[in-house]
């Protein structure tokens, strides 16, 4: 729980994130997704399956405790992989990132409280011979399991409650890049119905 005081407000464009989470059974999860996460399923504890609704679409999400880490893996409707995240506390992040995040929130808001922090591991995209090359889902999972950080793009996803200079209060999701610079801000319209995250 972190609080800070400042007088500034941000001018960055803010999107919206409608958030609703529904727990489902394993047999309702896409078979292709289950095949991808087999190595994690075998060693994971408290495996849980969800359907996440967002405005006009939905995603599937798998949550587990794997090697003492709280992991969530999100899939598109067709079972292809979207992203992988690990739940963390602020003190578990690199010191430099902690400083960047705290400086950001202190400079933008009158008060703030960080409710949820996740490290997001994204697949690397690179151009070779003028063509965009992206790792397939199997390579992506393998790189994550091996923690091959040279081939993964790290971002930080943070859900926070903030109070602006005009005393307006709101819940937002912030996405920061690997250097701790904000890339995206979405106002959370509705939080998940099922608050049991793991």
N, C-alpha and C positions, 0 to 999 in steps of 0.2 A: 504494500500500500504506500503510494508516494503522493505527496502534495507539494505544490510550489505556488508562488505568487508572482504575477507579472502583469503588465498593463497592455501588452500588445495583443493584436488579433491577426489572424492570417487572412491572406487574400487568395489562397489557392482554391481552385474549383473543387467543389465537393459533390460526390455522387451519392447514390442511395443504395443501401443493401437491405433487402427484405430477408429476414432470417427466420426460418421455421425448420425444426428438426424432428423427424419421426423415426422411432426405433422400429426396425424390421427384423425378420428372421433370416438366417443365413441362406435358406433356399430362395429367398426373394432377391438376393444379391446377384449381379451378373456373373455368369460362369467364367467368362474370360477374365474378369477381375479376380475371382477366387483363384484361378490358375496362376495368375501373376504373383499373388501374395502367398503362395504355398510355403515358401521357406519361413515366412513370418508366422503364418498360421500354426506351424508345428511347434514353435517355441514361444509364441505369444501367450500372455495371460489376460483373462477377462476380455476375450475377443467380443466386440460388439459391432452391430451393423445398423446403418442409418440411411435415411433418405432425406436429403437437404433440399428444401424448396427455396427458390429465389425468383421472385416476380413471375416471369413467363416460362421458367424451366425448372429442372431439378437435377441433383447430382446424387451419387452414392458415396457414402463415406464409411470407412472401416477404422475402428479405433481399438488399440490394444496396448498392453505394456510389454515391450520387447527389450530385453537386456537392460531392464530397470528404467527404460525411457518410455514416456507416454507419447505414443505415435498415432497420428491420424493420416490416412491415405485417401485422397478424394479421386473419384472417377466420374467421367461423363456418363450419360445415359446408356451409351453403347458398350460400356465396360472398359473404354480406353482410359489411360492414366492422366490425371490432371496435375496433381502435386502431392508432395509428401511433407509433413510437418511434425516437429517435436515440441512438446510443451515445455517451457522453461520458466524459471524465476529470473528477475532482473539481474540478480547477483551471479547467475550462471553464464551470462553473456560476456564476451570480451570487454575488458575495462574501457577500451576506446569507444566501443559501441554504446556502453552504458552512459558514458559522458555525452556523446552526441545526442542520445535520446533525451536525457535529462535536460540538456541545454535547449533542445527543440521545444519541449513542453513548457519549460520555465519561461521561454521567450514569447510563446504564443498564447498562453492561457493564464487566467487569474488563479485557478486551481486545477489540479488534475489528479486522477487516480488510475493507475494502470491495472486493469482487471485480469487481463490474459495476454500472455506473450508466447509466441511460437516462432521457432526458426523454420523457415520454409526452404526446402531444397528443390530447386528447379533444374530441369535438364538444360544442358548447354546447347546453344544454337550458334553455329559458325558457318562461314562461307568458304567453300573450297571450289576452285575453278569457276567462280561466279555463281555457284549454286548453293542454296541454303541446305545445310545438313543438320538434322536433328536426330538424337539418339532415339531408338525405338523403345517401347515400354519395358522390354526385358533388360536392355542395357541400362536404362534409367534406374530400375529397381536394384540391379546388381551394383551399380555405382554407389547407390545409397547404402546398401548393406555393407559394402566395403569401405564406406566413408571416403570415397575417392573425391575429395573436395576440389581437385583440379578440374574435374569434369562436371561439377555441379555449381549452379548459381545460387548463392545464399541470399535470402532476404529475411526481413523480420516483420511479422504480422502482429499488430498490437491492438487489442480492444481496450478502449479507455473511456472513462467518464470525465468530461471537462466542464469547466465553468469559464465563460468568456468575460471580457472586460465589462460588458453590459449586464453581467450576472445571468445570462442565458446558459442553461445547463443542457447537455446532450451526450448521447452515447455514440462513439465513432469507432471505425476500424481504420487503422493506419498501416500502410505498407512502406517499409523503409528498405533501401538497397543495402548492399554489403558494406558500404561506407557509413551507414547511418543517416543517409539523406532521404527525406520523405519523397515517395513516388506517387502515392495515391491516398486519398481520404474518402471514406464512404460513411454516411450517416446510417446507423443501424436503426431500421424502422421497427422491426419486431424481433425480439430475442427468441432463442430456441425455447420451445415448450418443455422439452426434456432437459433439465439442467444437469443431469448426471453425465459429465463429459467423458469419464473413464471408469 
